[in-house]
Amino acid sequence: MKKGTIILGLTLILLLATVGVASAITNGEPDAGKHPYVGLLVFDIYDEDSGENVPAWRCSGALIAPDVVLTAGHCTEGAVAARVWFDEDVTYDAIPYPLYPYGGPGSGAIEGTPYLNPDYGVGNPYGGGNGLPAFSYRDVGIVVLDEDADVGGFATLPTAGLVDTLKNKAAIDFVGYGVQYQAQVPGSELPQPPPYYRWTGPRVRMYAPSAMVSGKFVHSAEYMKLALNPGGGSGGTCFGDSGGPDLLGGSNTVLAVNSYVTNVNCSGVGYSSRVDIPEVLDWIADEFGVYPPSP
């Protein structure tokens, strides 16, 4: 992860331990089968000390073909393997430890190979690799599964430039497996460095409505700016929701994938990397054979 950035996928496997929790802050509700194509992803990195692949972080993603999952680039960057669950409830209670979250027989996970958008962080117009939003330029990734996933549906890619046609406050649907609560930990026992380890919650697929904050802003050619304001009635995304789809309200069309939030409380606004950019759509089509629907 890049220094000085706050990435939705920062929820590491270490965060899986549950402490006492406060009220939910993402203002969502259980998905209840509305988006069966959204899954929870765990990514492995190669550990030089052990010589083995080990789980490192988790994200969310959307199945766009029987064996192709769309997620965020910063989720696939540096990963050597991945696995995905499409169960609505991916928790210790639903999948016995130690199979969760590592995968293996009986866990329900499908193994896969991660791919990073070749334009990720390359030649971006925002300068350097650090800072917001420079680190996440073209923040799109793909996981190709070892076998087809039969979940009863797929997310759909957008047509090129679709986001530019939307009006301010256009309805957006969030779906993901991110954390939902801030644990109540005595100050003397707060893990270091705070605050990421305070976030927790069941690994359940959640849905929440939101809205596009503005169609035109300084980075709007690459990102969507979305409301994360539970107090104002909109849902929010948080750590672990990286790569989850931002759907055009009431549809299966993925406009963007969750990229980053601007504060540790996961409130205010969040930014998502647009998928409707022609170069992004061309990469997905050319490399993975998945296309937007015909106009």
N, C-alpha and C positions, 0 to 999 in steps of 0.2 A: 504494500500500500504506500502511496506517495505521502511524504511528510507534508503536514499543513492542510490535509484534506479530510473531509468527513464523508465517508462512503457508506452507502446503505448496506453493503456486504461485509462491513467490518465485524459483524457478529461472528466471532470465532467459536470453534467447538467448545472452548473453555467456558463459554457463556451458557452452556446447557444446564448447569446446576441451578435449580430453582430455589429462591429464597422467598420470604414473605413478600407479598406484592401489594401495591396500591391499586387504585382504580385504573382501568384501561385508558390510554390516552390517544389511541389511533381511531377511536370512534367507529369501529367496524362491527361486523357481525359475521357469524359463521357462513361460509359460502353456500352451504346446503345444496350442493350439486349443480349450481348455476354455471360454474366454469371448471368442468372436470379435466380440461386440458392444461390447467396450471399446476405445476409441480414444485416440490422442494428439491433443490440440488445441493449436494455436498461435493466439494472439490478436493482432490489430493495433490500434494506436492511431494517431490522426491527428497527424502531425508538422508543426507550423506552419512550421518553417524550410524544409522541402522542399515542403510542400503536398501530401504523399503519405501514404498509410497505410503504416506500418512495423511489422514484427513486434516484440512487446514481451515476452511471456511465454508459457509453455506450461503445460498442465494435462492431466488425464485426464478421461474422460467415458464415459457408457454410452448406447448407442442404445436408446431405449424405444419408438420407432416408426420407420418407414422413413426419415423425414426429421427426427427429433427426437432430440437428444442432451441428456441430463441431466448437469449438471456443478455446480461451486460458483459461488455468486454473486460471490465476490471474483475469480473468473476472468473473468466477463463484465463486471464493473463497469469502466466507462471504455473498454471495447473497442468498436471500430466495425466490426470484421469478424473472422471466424474461419475456420479450416479444420481438417479432421480427417483423420487416417489411421487405417485399421483394420488395416494390416499388423502382423504380430507384431514385425517388426524394422524400425524406422524410424531407420536410422543412415546415416552417410556412405557406408558400404560398400554398403548396400542401395539407397539413393537418391542418385544422384550430386549432389555440390555443384555449383552453388549452388541447385539446386531444393529441397534440404532445408535448413532447415525452412520455407522461405517458400512453398512450393506452386508451382503453375503446371503447364503441360502435361508429362506424363510423371512427375510426382511421386507420383501416386496420391491426392492430397488432394482432398477435396470441400469446396467453399467453403460458408460459411454466415453467418447473422446472429445475433449474441448478444443475449440478453434477460436482464435482471436482475429477480429477484423484487422486486415493489414494496414488500414489507415488510422488505427487507434494511436493517438498521441503523435502522429507523424505529420509534419508540415501544417500543424494547426495554426490558425490565424491569431490565436490569443497569446502566443509567446510562451516559450519554455515548456516544462513539464509539470511545474508546480503551480499551486494557486487554483482558485475556482474561476472559470471552469476548464482551464488549460489542460489539467491532468486527464480529463475524461473525454477528450475530443474523439468523436466517432466511437462512442462507448457501447459497442455492440459485439456480442459473441454468440457462438453456436456450439451446441453439444450434439454430436451424432451418436445415436444409441446403437448398442450391439444387437438389439432386436426391436421389432415394432412394438409400440405401446398402444393397446386397445383400451381407450378411455371413453369412447363414445362421442368424440368430436375433436375439432381442431380450432385454434386461433387462426385468423386470416391476416395476411400481410396487407398493408394499405397501398393504395395507388400513389404514385409519385406526386408529391406536393399537396397531399390531402390536408395536412395540418394548416397550410396557408389559407385554406378556404373556410376555416372555422372562425366563428365569431368569439369575441371575448365572453368568458363565462360559459363556454360550451361544456356540456356535461361529459365527465370522464369517470370511468369505473376503475378503481384500484383492486387488484387481486394479488395476494401473496401470503407467505408464511413467516413474515417478520415478527420481531418481538413486539409485545403489546403493553408491557408494564415496566415501571421503574421499581426495582426492589427496595424495600425499606431496610437499609443496613445502617447500624450504628456507626457514627463517624469514625470511631477508633478501629472499626473492623472493615472499613470501606476498602475494597481491593484497589491496588494501584496498577496502572494509572486509571483514575476515574475519568469519565463516568460510564464507559461502555459496559463494564461488567455489572452495572446496576440493572441493565435491561434484561428482561426475561419474559416468560409467558409460554403457554402451550404451543406446540408446533402444529397449528391448525390452519387450514386454508381459510383466509378471511377475505371478505368483500367490503368495500366502502365507496360511496359516491363522492366525487370531488368535482372540480371545475378548473378550466384553463383560466389562469389569472390574467394573462395578457397575450395577445397574438403577436404583438410587435415589441421587441425589446432588443438590447444590444447583441444578444447571442441567439436570437430567435431562429436564425437560419439553421442552427444545429440542435437546439434544445426546445423543449416545452417547459413553461413555468406553470406549476400546478399548486393549488391551494392545499395546505396542510393545516387546517384550522378547525379542530374539533369544537371549539367554543362557538364557531360560526356555522356549525352544521356540516362542514365537509369532513371527509375522512382524511387520514394521513398515512404516510409510509414511513418506515423506520428500518433499523438495521436488520438485515436478512431479507428485506423486500427488494434488494438490488436485482435487476434483471426481470422483475415481475412486469407484466404487461400493463400499460396504460391504455385502456380500451375506450374507443369512442362509445359514449354512453348508450347502454342498451344493445350493444352489438358485440361481435367477436373480433372486431378489427383492431389490431395492435397499432396504435399511433407512435408509440415510443416505449422505451424500457427504462425503468427507474434507475437513475444514475447517482445523484447525490443530494444530500440535505445541507442546509447552511448553518445548523446549530445542533447541539447535542440533545436538545429536547424534541427534535423531529417535529417542529412546529413552524408556522409561518408559511413558507413556500419551499417547494422542492423542485429539482430540475431533472428532466428525463431526456435521454438521447433519442432524437427522432429516428424512426425507422423508414420514414417516407422519403428520405433523401435518395435520389437516383443511384448514386454510387453504392450506397448500402444495399438497396434492392438488387442491383446488378451483381454484387458480391454473393448475396444469398442465392440468387438464381443460377449464376454461373458455377458456383462451387458446390451447391447442395440441391439444386434442382427444384427449388420452391419459388413460386411466382405469385404476384398479386392477382386477384381476380381480374378478368377482362373488364374494361370500362363499360 
